[in-house]
Amino acid sequence: MIVIDTHVLVWWVSGFGAFFIAAKKALKSTLGNGGEVLISSICAWEIAVLAEKGYLVLSMDVES
């Protein structure tokens, strides 16, 4: 099991090029071995705040 924070989640799902190689390897290894990747519920709030401030562009509205 691995727990990731908001910035790692955003980088991971967006395919951000500068995403840390070690973090990518850890995620792939965890998932490849049947492990779980967990995120905190606060990540949803943080992503909504980033979107509201214009720091993050989402493909759907925050309410969705």
CHARMM-style PDB file with segment names, atoms N, HN, CA, C and O in Angstrom:
ATOM      1  N   MET     1       0.844  -1.169   0.000  1.00  0.00      PROA
ATOM      2  CA  MET     1       0.000   0.000   0.000  1.00  0.00      PROA
ATOM      3  C   MET     1       0.891   1.234   0.000  1.00  0.00      PROA
ATOM      4  O   MET     1       1.947   1.275   0.631  1.00  0.00      PROA
ATOM      5  N   ILE     2       0.418   2.239  -0.737  1.00  0.00      PROA
ATOM      6  HN  ILE     2      -0.440   2.205  -1.250  1.00  0.00      PROA
ATOM      7  CA  ILE     2       1.128   3.507  -0.777  1.00  0.00      PROA
ATOM      8  C   ILE     2       0.073   4.618  -0.706  1.00  0.00      PROA
ATOM      9  O   ILE     2      -0.987   4.520  -1.324  1.00  0.00      PROA
ATOM     10  N   VAL     3       0.377   5.667   0.051  1.00  0.00      PROA
ATOM     11  HN  VAL     3       1.238   5.746   0.553  1.00  0.00      PROA
ATOM     12  CA  VAL     3      -0.530   6.809   0.178  1.00  0.00      PROA
ATOM     13  C   VAL     3       0.125   7.999  -0.526  1.00  0.00      PROA
ATOM     14  O   VAL     3       1.283   8.324  -0.265  1.00  0.00      PROA
ATOM     15  N   ILE     4      -0.628   8.644  -1.420  1.00  0.00      PROA
ATOM     16  HN  ILE     4      -1.568   8.380  -1.633  1.00  0.00      PROA
ATOM     17  CA  ILE     4      -0.082   9.781  -2.153  1.00  0.00      PROA
ATOM     18  C   ILE     4      -0.836  11.061  -1.784  1.00  0.00      PROA
ATOM     19  O   ILE     4      -2.000  11.020  -1.385  1.00  0.00      PROA
ATOM     20  N   ASP     5      -0.156  12.182  -1.925  1.00  0.00      PROA
ATOM     21  HN  ASP     5       0.790  12.215  -2.250  1.00  0.00      PROA
ATOM     22  CA  ASP     5      -0.792  13.462  -1.628  1.00  0.00      PROA
ATOM     23  C   ASP     5      -1.315  14.088  -2.917  1.00  0.00      PROA
ATOM     24  O   ASP     5      -1.193  13.510  -3.997  1.00  0.00      PROA
ATOM     25  N   THR     6      -1.893  15.265  -2.787  1.00  0.00      PROA
ATOM     26  HN  THR     6      -1.992  15.734  -1.909  1.00  0.00      PROA
ATOM     27  CA  THR     6      -2.581  15.909  -3.909  1.00  0.00      PROA
ATOM     28  C   THR     6      -1.665  16.178  -5.090  1.00  0.00      PROA
ATOM     29  O   THR     6      -2.031  15.888  -6.229  1.00  0.00      PROA
ATOM     30  N   HSD     7      -0.474  16.729  -4.840  1.00  0.00      PROA
ATOM     31  HN  HSD     7      -0.177  16.964  -3.915  1.00  0.00      PROA
ATOM     32  CA  HSD     7       0.370  17.064  -5.995  1.00  0.00      PROA
ATOM     33  C   HSD     7       0.819  15.823  -6.740  1.00  0.00      PROA
ATOM     34  O   HSD     7       0.925  15.854  -7.966  1.00  0.00      PROA
ATOM     35  N   VAL     8       1.086  14.733  -6.041  1.00  0.00      PROA
ATOM     36  HN  VAL     8       1.000  14.708  -5.045  1.00  0.00      PROA
ATOM     37  CA  VAL     8       1.465  13.485  -6.714  1.00  0.00      PROA
ATOM     38  C   VAL     8       0.280  12.954  -7.514  1.00  0.00      PROA
ATOM     39  O   VAL     8       0.457  12.485  -8.638  1.00  0.00      PROA
ATOM     40  N   LEU     9      -0.918  13.020  -6.956  1.00  0.00      PROA
ATOM     41  HN  LEU     9      -1.063  13.401  -6.042  1.00  0.00      PROA
ATOM     42  CA  LEU     9      -2.115  12.574  -7.665  1.00  0.00      PROA
ATOM     43  C   LEU     9      -2.312  13.368  -8.950  1.00  0.00      PROA
ATOM     44  O   LEU     9      -2.550  12.789 -10.010  1.00  0.00      PROA
ATOM     45  N   VAL    10      -2.214  14.683  -8.861  1.00  0.00      PROA
ATOM     46  HN  VAL    10      -2.021  15.154  -8.000  1.00  0.00      PROA
ATOM     47  CA  VAL    10      -2.407  15.538 -10.041  1.00  0.00      PROA
ATOM     48  C   VAL    10      -1.343  15.246 -11.092  1.00  0.00      PROA
ATOM     49  O   VAL    10      -1.660  15.120 -12.275  1.00  0.00      PROA
ATOM     50  N   TRP    11      -0.097  15.138 -10.677  1.00  0.00      PROA
ATOM     51  HN  TRP    11       0.161  15.240  -9.717  1.00  0.00      PROA
ATOM     52  CA  TRP    11       0.981  14.836 -11.627  1.00  0.00      PROA
ATOM     53  C   TRP    11       0.787  13.473 -12.267  1.00  0.00      PROA
ATOM     54  O   TRP    11       1.013  13.302 -13.465  1.00  0.00      PROA
ATOM     55  N   TRP    12       0.366  12.498 -11.459  1.00  0.00      PROA
ATOM     56  HN  TRP    12       0.182  12.636 -10.486  1.00  0.00      PROA
ATOM     57  CA  TRP    12       0.200  11.127 -11.945  1.00  0.00      PROA
ATOM     58  C   TRP    12      -0.894  11.062 -13.005  1.00  0.00      PROA
ATOM     59  O   TRP    12      -0.676  10.495 -14.075  1.00  0.00      PROA
ATOM     60  N   VAL    13      -2.064  11.629 -12.731  1.00  0.00      PROA
ATOM     61  HN  VAL    13      -2.241  12.090 -11.862  1.00  0.00      PROA
ATOM     62  CA  VAL    13      -3.172  11.512 -13.684  1.00  0.00      PROA
ATOM     63  C   VAL    13      -3.007  12.433 -14.893  1.00  0.00      PROA
ATOM     64  O   VAL    13      -3.598  12.182 -15.944  1.00  0.00      PROA
ATOM     65  N   SER    14      -2.215  13.491 -14.757  1.00  0.00      PROA
ATOM     66  HN  SER    14      -1.735  13.694 -13.904  1.00  0.00      PROA
ATOM     67  CA  SER    14      -2.027  14.396 -15.887  1.00  0.00      PROA
ATOM     68  C   SER    14      -0.855  13.990 -16.770  1.00  0.00      PROA
ATOM     69  O   SER    14      -0.682  14.530 -17.863  1.00  0.00      PROA
ATOM     70  N   GLY    15      -0.056  13.045 -16.304  1.00  0.00      PROA
ATOM     71  HN  GLY    15      -0.197  12.606 -15.417  1.00  0.00      PROA
ATOM     72  CA  GLY    15       1.109  12.623 -17.074  1.00  0.00      PROA
ATOM     73  C   GLY    15       2.193  13.675 -17.116  1.00  0.00      PROA
ATOM     74  O   GLY    15       2.958  13.749 -18.078  1.00  0.00      PROA
ATOM     75  N   PHE    16       2.262  14.494 -16.074  1.00  0.00      PROA
ATOM     76  HN  PHE    16       1.640  14.434 -15.293  1.00  0.00      PROA
ATOM     77  CA  PHE    16       3.232  15.581 -15.995  1.00  0.00      PROA
ATOM     78  C   PHE    16       4.634  15.043 -16.232  1.00  0.00      PROA
ATOM     79  O   PHE    16       5.062  14.107 -15.558  1.00  0.00      PROA
ATOM     80  N   GLY    17       5.350  15.624 -17.182  1.00  0.00      PROA
ATOM     81  HN  GLY    17       5.002  16.385 -17.731  1.00  0.00      PROA
ATOM     82  CA  GLY    17       6.662  15.135 -17.600  1.00  0.00      PROA
ATOM     83  C   GLY    17       7.728  15.143 -16.523  1.00  0.00      PROA
ATOM     84  O   GLY    17       8.626  14.300 -16.534  1.00  0.00      PROA
ATOM     85  N   ALA    18       7.642  16.091 -15.583  1.00  0.00      PROA
ATOM     86  HN  ALA    18       6.913  16.776 -15.574  1.00  0.00      PROA
ATOM     87  CA  ALA    18       8.677  16.197 -14.557  1.00  0.00      PROA
ATOM     88  C   ALA    18       8.354  15.360 -13.324  1.00  0.00      PROA
ATOM     89  O   ALA    18       9.012  15.488 -12.291  1.00  0.00      PROA
ATOM     90  N   PHE    19       7.347  14.510 -13.434  1.00  0.00      PROA
ATOM     91  HN  PHE    19       6.813  14.406 -14.273  1.00  0.00      PROA
ATOM     92  CA  PHE    19       6.970  13.646 -12.308  1.00  0.00      PROA
ATOM     93  C   PHE    19       8.184  12.829 -11.872  1.00  0.00      PROA
ATOM     94  O   PHE    19       8.883  12.256 -12.709  1.00  0.00      PROA
ATOM     95  N   PHE    20       8.427  12.776 -10.606  1.00  0.00      PROA
ATOM     96  HN  PHE    20       7.859  13.241  -9.927  1.00  0.00      PROA
ATOM     97  CA  PHE    20       9.616  12.109 -10.087  1.00  0.00      PROA
ATOM     98  C   PHE    20       9.688  10.651 -10.536  1.00  0.00      PROA
ATOM     99  O   PHE    20       8.728   9.895 -10.384  1.00  0.00      PROA
ATOM    100  N   ILE    21      10.823  10.272 -11.083  1.00  0.00      PROA
ATOM    101  HN  ILE    21      11.603  10.886 -11.207  1.00  0.00      PROA
ATOM    102  CA  ILE    21      11.026   8.909 -11.571  1.00  0.00      PROA
ATOM    103  C   ILE    21      10.834   7.900 -10.444  1.00  0.00      PROA
ATOM    104  O   ILE    21      10.219   6.853 -10.648  1.00  0.00      PROA
ATOM    105  N   ALA    22      11.347   8.201  -9.276  1.00  0.00      PROA
ATOM    106  HN  ALA    22      11.847   9.051  -9.111  1.00  0.00      PROA
ATOM    107  CA  ALA    22      11.204   7.287  -8.136  1.00  0.00      PROA
ATOM    108  C   ALA    22       9.740   7.096  -7.761  1.00  0.00      PROA
ATOM    109  O   ALA    22       9.323   5.990  -7.416  1.00  0.00      PROA
ATOM    110  N   ALA    23       8.956   8.176  -7.829  1.00  0.00      PROA
ATOM    111  HN  ALA    23       9.294   9.074  -8.110  1.00  0.00      PROA
ATOM    112  CA  ALA    23       7.533   8.079  -7.501  1.00  0.00      PROA
ATOM    113  C   ALA    23       6.806   7.228  -8.540  1.00  0.00      PROA
ATOM    114  O   ALA    23       5.963   6.406  -8.184  1.00  0.00      PROA
ATOM    115  N   LYS    24       7.124   7.417  -9.817  1.00  0.00      PROA
ATOM    116  HN  LYS    24       7.809   8.086 -10.106  1.00  0.00      PROA
ATOM    117  CA  LYS    24       6.516   6.606 -10.870  1.00  0.00      PROA
ATOM    118  C   LYS    24       6.813   5.126 -10.646  1.00  0.00      PROA
ATOM    119  O   LYS    24       5.929   4.277 -10.756  1.00  0.00      PROA
ATOM    120  N   LYS    25       8.074   4.834 -10.328  1.00  0.00      PROA
ATOM    121  HN  LYS    25       8.793   5.524 -10.238  1.00  0.00      PROA
ATOM    122  CA  LYS    25       8.470   3.446 -10.092  1.00  0.00      PROA
ATOM    123  C   LYS    25       7.734   2.856  -8.902  1.00  0.00      PROA
ATOM    124  O   LYS    25       7.299   1.706  -8.946  1.00  0.00      PROA
ATOM    125  N   ALA    26       7.592   3.634  -7.842  1.00  0.00      PROA
ATOM    126  HN  ALA    26       7.946   4.569  -7.806  1.00  0.00      PROA
ATOM    127  CA  ALA    26       6.895   3.163  -6.645  1.00  0.00      PROA
ATOM    128  C   ALA    26       5.427   2.859  -6.950  1.00  0.00      PROA
ATOM    129  O   ALA    26       4.897   1.836  -6.516  1.00  0.00      PROA
ATOM    130  N   LEU    27       4.778   3.749  -7.697  1.00  0.00      PROA
ATOM    131  HN  LEU    27       5.209   4.579  -8.050  1.00  0.00      PROA
ATOM    132  CA  LEU    27       3.377   3.526  -8.048  1.00  0.00      PROA
ATOM    133  C   LEU    27       3.221   2.293  -8.937  1.00  0.00      PROA
ATOM    134  O   LEU    27       2.360   1.449  -8.687  1.00  0.00      PROA
ATOM    135  N   LYS    28       4.052   2.191  -9.970  1.00  0.00      PROA
ATOM    136  HN  LYS    28       4.751   2.877 -10.173  1.00  0.00      PROA
ATOM    137  CA  LYS    28       3.975   1.040 -10.868  1.00  0.00      PROA
ATOM    138  C   LYS    28       4.250  -0.261 -10.125  1.00  0.00      PROA
ATOM    139  O   LYS    28       3.568  -1.262 -10.346  1.00  0.00      PROA
ATOM    140  N   SER    29       5.237  -0.248  -9.253  1.00  0.00      PROA
ATOM    141  HN  SER    29       5.791   0.565  -9.073  1.00  0.00      PROA
ATOM    142  CA  SER    29       5.589  -1.445  -8.487  1.00  0.00      PROA
ATOM    143  C   SER    29       4.448  -1.855  -7.560  1.00  0.00      PROA
ATOM    144  O   SER    29       4.102  -3.032  -7.466  1.00  0.00      PROA
ATOM    145  N   THR    30       3.876  -0.879  -6.886  1.00  0.00      PROA
ATOM    146  HN  THR    30       4.157   0.078  -6.963  1.00  0.00      PROA
ATOM    147  CA  THR    30       2.777  -1.159  -5.957  1.00  0.00      PROA
ATOM    148  C   THR    30       1.587  -1.743  -6.698  1.00  0.00      PROA
ATOM    149  O   THR    30       1.031  -2.759  -6.282  1.00  0.00      PROA
ATOM    150  N   LEU    31       1.194  -1.104  -7.794  1.00  0.00      PROA
ATOM    151  HN  LEU    31       1.646  -0.279  -8.132  1.00  0.00      PROA
ATOM    152  CA  LEU    31       0.043  -1.577  -8.561  1.00  0.00      PROA
ATOM    153  C   LEU    31       0.344  -2.909  -9.241  1.00  0.00      PROA
ATOM    154  O   LEU    31      -0.522  -3.781  -9.316  1.00  0.00      PROA
ATOM    155  N   GLY    32       1.560  -3.065  -9.731  1.00  0.00      PROA
ATOM    156  HN  GLY    32       2.263  -2.358  -9.670  1.00  0.00      PROA
ATOM    157  CA  GLY    32       1.946  -4.302 -10.406  1.00  0.00      PROA
ATOM    158  C   GLY    32       1.986  -5.512  -9.489  1.00  0.00      PROA
ATOM    159  O   GLY    32       1.853  -6.648  -9.944  1.00  0.00      PROA
ATOM    160  N   ASN    33       2.169  -5.268  -8.199  1.00  0.00      PROA
ATOM    161  HN  ASN    33       2.278  -4.345  -7.829  1.00  0.00      PROA
ATOM    162  CA  ASN    33       2.221  -6.360  -7.224  1.00  0.00      PROA
ATOM    163  C   ASN    33       0.892  -6.545  -6.501  1.00  0.00      PROA
ATOM    164  O   ASN    33       0.840  -7.182  -5.448  1.00  0.00      PROA
ATOM    165  N   GLY    34      -0.189  -5.988  -7.065  1.00  0.00      PROA
ATOM    166  HN  GLY    34      -0.146  -5.470  -7.920  1.00  0.00      PROA
ATOM    167  CA  GLY    34      -1.508  -6.161  -6.469  1.00  0.00      PROA
ATOM    168  C   GLY    34      -1.772  -5.260  -5.274  1.00  0.00      PROA
ATOM    169  O   GLY    34      -2.746  -5.457  -4.548  1.00  0.00      PROA
ATOM    170  N   GLY    35      -0.907  -4.271  -5.064  1.00  0.00      PROA
ATOM    171  HN  GLY    35      -0.115  -4.111  -5.653  1.00  0.00      PROA
ATOM    172  CA  GLY    35      -1.081  -3.357  -3.942  1.00  0.00      PROA
ATOM    173  C   GLY    35      -2.085  -2.267  -4.237  1.00  0.00      PROA
ATOM    174  O   GLY    35      -2.650  -2.194  -5.328  1.00  0.00      PROA
ATOM    175  N   GLU    36      -2.295  -1.435  -3.262  1.00  0.00      PROA
ATOM    176  HN  GLU    36      -1.837  -1.495  -2.375  1.00  0.00      PROA
ATOM    177  CA  GLU    36      -3.261  -0.352  -3.380  1.00  0.00      PROA
ATOM    178  C   GLU    36      -2.559   1.000  -3.343  1.00  0.00      PROA
ATOM    179  O   GLU    36      -1.554   1.175  -2.654  1.00  0.00      PROA
ATOM    180  N   VAL    37      -3.104   1.948  -4.094  1.00  0.00      PROA
ATOM    181  HN  VAL    37      -3.921   1.805  -4.653  1.00  0.00      PROA
ATOM    182  CA  VAL    37      -2.667   3.335  -4.021  1.00  0.00      PROA
ATOM    183  C   VAL    37      -3.835   4.095  -3.410  1.00  0.00      PROA
ATOM    184  O   VAL    37      -4.933   4.110  -3.966  1.00  0.00      PROA
ATOM    185  N   LEU    38      -3.595   4.723  -2.267  1.00  0.00      PROA
ATOM    186  HN  LEU    38      -2.702   4.710  -1.815  1.00  0.00      PROA
ATOM    187  CA  LEU    38      -4.647   5.431  -1.548  1.00  0.00      PROA
ATOM    188  C   LEU    38      -4.425   6.932  -1.601  1.00  0.00      PROA
ATOM    189  O   LEU    38      -3.289   7.406  -1.645  1.00  0.00      PROA
ATOM    190  N   ILE    39      -5.541   7.681  -1.594  1.00  0.00      PROA
ATOM    191  HN  ILE    39      -6.463   7.296  -1.558  1.00  0.00      PROA
ATOM    192  CA  ILE    39      -5.471   9.134  -1.503  1.00  0.00      PROA
ATOM    193  C   ILE    39      -6.375   9.582  -0.369  1.00  0.00      PROA
ATOM    194  O   ILE    39      -7.362   8.922  -0.044  1.00  0.00      PROA
ATOM    195  N   SER    40      -6.031  10.690   0.216  1.00  0.00      PROA
ATOM    196  HN  SER    40      -5.229  11.226  -0.048  1.00  0.00      PROA
ATOM    197  CA  SER    40      -6.827  11.253   1.301  1.00  0.00      PROA
ATOM    198  C   SER    40      -8.061  11.939   0.726  1.00  0.00      PROA
ATOM    199  O   SER    40      -8.037  12.440  -0.398  1.00  0.00      PROA
ATOM    200  N   SER    41      -9.137  11.957   1.505  1.00  0.00      PROA
ATOM    201  HN  SER    41      -9.156  11.550   2.418  1.00  0.00      PROA
ATOM    202  CA  SER    41     -10.346  12.646   1.058  1.00  0.00      PROA
ATOM    203  C   SER    41     -10.111  14.150   0.919  1.00  0.00      PROA
ATOM    204  O   SER    41     -10.822  14.811   0.161  1.00  0.00      PROA
ATOM    205  N   ILE    42      -9.135  14.700   1.630  1.00  0.00      PROA
ATOM    206  HN  ILE    42      -8.558  14.163   2.245  1.00  0.00      PROA
ATOM    207  CA  ILE    42      -8.836  16.129   1.527  1.00  0.00      PROA
ATOM    208  C   ILE    42      -8.334  16.479   0.132  1.00  0.00      PROA
ATOM    209  O   ILE    42      -8.399  17.643  -0.265  1.00  0.00      PROA
ATOM    210  N   CYS    43      -7.838  15.509  -0.617  1.00  0.00      PROA
ATOM    211  HN  CYS    43      -7.785  14.563  -0.295  1.00  0.00      PROA
ATOM    212  CA  CYS    43      -7.373  15.754  -1.989  1.00  0.00      PROA
ATOM    213  C   CYS    43      -8.490  16.331  -2.847  1.00  0.00      PROA
ATOM    214  O   CYS    43      -8.235  17.207  -3.673  1.00  0.00      PROA
ATOM    215  N   ALA    44      -9.722  15.861  -2.669  1.00  0.00      PROA
ATOM    216  HN  ALA    44      -9.929  15.149  -1.998  1.00  0.00      PROA
ATOM    217  CA  ALA    44     -10.844  16.379  -3.458  1.00  0.00      PROA
ATOM    218  C   ALA    44     -11.035  17.865  -3.181  1.00  0.00      PROA
ATOM    219  O   ALA    44     -11.237  18.647  -4.110  1.00  0.00      PROA
ATOM    220  N   TRP    45     -10.972  18.255  -1.923  1.00  0.00      PROA
ATOM    221  HN  TRP    45     -10.807  17.619  -1.168  1.00  0.00      PROA
ATOM    222  CA  TRP    45     -11.121  19.663  -1.557  1.00  0.00      PROA
ATOM    223  C   TRP    45      -9.968  20.488  -2.121  1.00  0.00      PROA
ATOM    224  O   TRP    45     -10.190  21.563  -2.678  1.00  0.00      PROA
ATOM    225  N   GLU    46      -8.740  19.992  -1.982  1.00  0.00      PROA
ATOM    226  HN  GLU    46      -8.560  19.118  -1.530  1.00  0.00      PROA
ATOM    227  CA  GLU    46      -7.575  20.720  -2.479  1.00  0.00      PROA
ATOM    228  C   GLU    46      -7.641  20.907  -3.993  1.00  0.00      PROA
ATOM    229  O   GLU    46      -7.293  21.973  -4.499  1.00  0.00      PROA
ATOM    230  N   ILE    47      -8.081  19.888  -4.715  1.00  0.00      PROA
ATOM    231  HN  ILE    47      -8.364  19.021  -4.304  1.00  0.00      PROA
ATOM    232  CA  ILE    47      -8.220  19.993  -6.170  1.00  0.00      PROA
ATOM    233  C   ILE    47      -9.295  21.014  -6.519  1.00  0.00      PROA
ATOM    234  O   ILE    47      -9.126  21.787  -7.462  1.00  0.00      PROA
ATOM    235  N   ALA    48     -10.398  21.028  -5.775  1.00  0.00      PROA
ATOM    236  HN  ALA    48     -10.536  20.400  -5.010  1.00  0.00      PROA
ATOM    237  CA  ALA    48     -11.458  22.016  -6.014  1.00  0.00      PROA
ATOM    238  C   ALA    48     -10.936  23.431  -5.794  1.00  0.00      PROA
ATOM    239  O   ALA    48     -11.248  24.329  -6.576  1.00  0.00      PROA
ATOM    240  N   VAL    49     -10.149  23.643  -4.744  1.00  0.00      PROA
ATOM    241  HN  VAL    49      -9.896  22.913  -4.109  1.00  0.00      PROA
ATOM    242  CA  VAL    49      -9.583  24.966  -4.465  1.00  0.00      PROA
ATOM    243  C   VAL    49      -8.624  25.379  -5.578  1.00  0.00      PROA
ATOM    244  O   VAL    49      -8.667  26.518  -6.043  1.00  0.00      PROA
ATOM    245  N   LEU    50      -7.767  24.466  -6.003  1.00  0.00      PROA
ATOM    246  HN  LEU    50      -7.733  23.541  -5.625  1.00  0.00      PROA
ATOM    247  CA  LEU    50      -6.834  24.771  -7.097  1.00  0.00      PROA
ATOM    248  C   LEU    50      -7.584  25.137  -8.373  1.00  0.00      PROA
ATOM    249  O   LEU    50      -7.175  26.044  -9.098  1.00  0.00      PROA
ATOM    250  N   ALA    51      -8.671  24.439  -8.646  1.00  0.00      PROA
ATOM    251  HN  ALA    51      -9.003  23.702  -8.058  1.00  0.00      PROA
ATOM    252  CA  ALA    51      -9.471  24.732  -9.842  1.00  0.00      PROA
ATOM    253  C   ALA    51     -10.161  26.091  -9.718  1.00  0.00      PROA
ATOM    254  O   ALA    51     -10.185  26.869 -10.672  1.00  0.00      PROA
ATOM    255  N   GLU    52     -10.717  26.371  -8.548  1.00  0.00      PROA
ATOM    256  HN  GLU    52     -10.698  25.739  -7.773  1.00  0.00      PROA
ATOM    257  CA  GLU    52     -11.390  27.655  -8.333  1.00  0.00      PROA
ATOM    258  C   GLU    52     -10.439  28.834  -8.497  1.00  0.00      PROA
ATOM    259  O   GLU    52     -10.835  29.882  -9.006  1.00  0.00      PROA
ATOM    260  N   LYS    53      -9.191  28.672  -8.073  1.00  0.00      PROA
ATOM    261  HN  LYS    53      -8.869  27.820  -7.660  1.00  0.00      PROA
ATOM    262  CA  LYS    53      -8.206  29.748  -8.161  1.00  0.00      PROA
ATOM    263  C   LYS    53      -7.560  29.829  -9.543  1.00  0.00      PROA
ATOM    264  O   LYS    53      -6.786  30.746  -9.816  1.00  0.00      PROA
ATOM    265  N   GLY    54      -7.876  28.878 -10.406  1.00  0.00      PROA
ATOM    266  HN  GLY    54      -8.505  28.133 -10.184  1.00  0.00      PROA
ATOM    267  CA  GLY    54      -7.327  28.885 -11.755  1.00  0.00      PROA
ATOM    268  C   GLY    54      -5.951  28.263 -11.887  1.00  0.00      PROA
ATOM    269  O   GLY    54      -5.313  28.382 -12.933  1.00  0.00      PROA
ATOM    270  N   TYR    55      -5.482  27.597 -10.829  1.00  0.00      PROA
ATOM    271  HN  TYR    55      -5.999  27.501  -9.979  1.00  0.00      PROA
ATOM    272  CA  TYR    55      -4.164  26.953 -10.875  1.00  0.00      PROA
ATOM    273  C   TYR    55      -4.209  25.580 -11.535  1.00  0.00      PROA
ATOM    274  O   TYR    55      -3.178  25.023 -11.914  1.00  0.00      PROA
ATOM    275  N   LEU    56      -5.424  25.044 -11.665  1.00  0.00      PROA
ATOM    276  HN  LEU    56      -6.260  25.497 -11.356  1.00  0.00      PROA
ATOM    277  CA  LEU    56      -5.604  23.714 -12.226  1.00  0.00      PROA
ATOM    278  C   LEU    56      -6.832  23.752 -13.117  1.00  0.00      PROA
ATOM    279  O   LEU    56      -7.876  24.263 -12.713  1.00  0.00      PROA
ATOM    280  N   VAL    57      -6.718  23.218 -14.322  1.00  0.00      PROA
ATOM    281  HN  VAL    57      -5.870  22.803 -14.651  1.00  0.00      PROA
ATOM    282  CA  VAL    57      -7.849  23.164 -15.241  1.00  0.00      PROA
ATOM    283  C   VAL    57      -8.342  21.735 -15.293  1.00  0.00      PROA
ATOM    284  O   VAL    57      -7.585  20.811 -15.589  1.00  0.00      PROA
ATOM    285  N   LEU    58      -9.626  21.562 -15.001  1.00  0.00      PROA
ATOM    286  HN  LEU    58     -10.242  22.313 -14.761  1.00  0.00      PROA
ATOM    287  CA  LEU    58     -10.234  20.225 -15.000  1.00  0.00      PROA
ATOM    288  C   LEU    58     -11.033  20.020 -16.273  1.00  0.00      PROA
ATOM    289  O   LEU    58     -11.466  20.977 -16.916  1.00  0.00      PROA
ATOM    290  N   SER    59     -11.222  18.755 -16.628  1.00  0.00      PROA
ATOM    291  HN  SER    59     -10.870  17.978 -16.106  1.00  0.00      PROA
ATOM    292  CA  SER    59     -12.002  18.442 -17.831  1.00  0.00      PROA
ATOM    293  C   SER    59     -13.502  18.432 -17.538  1.00  0.00      PROA
ATOM    294  O   SER    59     -14.300  18.252 -18.458  1.00  0.00      PROA
ATOM    295  N   MET    60     -13.900  18.619 -16.287  1.00  0.00      PROA
ATOM    296  HN  MET    60     -13.252  18.765 -15.540  1.00  0.00      PROA
ATOM    297  CA  MET    60     -15.309  18.711 -15.903  1.00  0.00      PROA
ATOM    298  C   MET    60     -15.424  19.680 -14.737  1.00  0.00      PROA
ATOM    299  O   MET    60     -14.417  20.045 -14.129  1.00  0.00      PROA
ATOM    300  N   ASP    61     -16.647  20.098 -14.421  1.00  0.00      PROA
ATOM    301  HN  ASP    61     -17.464  19.801 -14.914  1.00  0.00      PROA
ATOM    302  CA  ASP    61     -16.793  21.042 -13.326  1.00  0.00      PROA
ATOM    303  C   ASP    61     -16.577  20.346 -11.979  1.00  0.00      PROA
ATOM    304  O   ASP    61     -16.689  19.124 -11.877  1.00  0.00      PROA
ATOM    305  N   VAL    62     -16.272  21.125 -10.966  1.00  0.00      PROA
ATOM    306  HN  VAL    62     -16.181  22.117 -11.049  1.00  0.00      PROA
ATOM    307  CA  VAL    62     -15.913  20.586  -9.648  1.00  0.00      PROA
ATOM    308  C   VAL    62     -17.061  19.790  -9.036  1.00  0.00      PROA
ATOM    309  O   VAL    62     -16.823  18.779  -8.376  1.00  0.00      PROA
ATOM    310  N   GLU    63     -18.307  20.233  -9.244  1.00  0.00      PROA
ATOM    311  HN  GLU    63     -18.500  21.054  -9.780  1.00  0.00      PROA
ATOM    312  CA  GLU    63     -19.461  19.528  -8.662  1.00  0.00      PROA
ATOM    313  C   GLU    63     -19.596  18.106  -9.187  1.00  0.00      PROA
ATOM    314  O   GLU    63     -20.089  17.228  -8.478  1.00  0.00      PROA
ATOM    315  N   SER    64     -19.163  17.870 -10.418  1.00  0.00      PROA
ATOM    316  HN  SER    64     -18.763  18.583 -10.993  1.00  0.00      PROA
ATOM    317  CA  SER    64     -19.248  16.535 -11.001  1.00  0.00      PROA
ATOM    318  C   SER    64     -18.278  15.594 -10.314  1.00  0.00      PROA
ATOM    319  OT1 SER    64     -18.203  14.418 -10.668  1.00  0.00      PROA
TER     320      SER     64
END
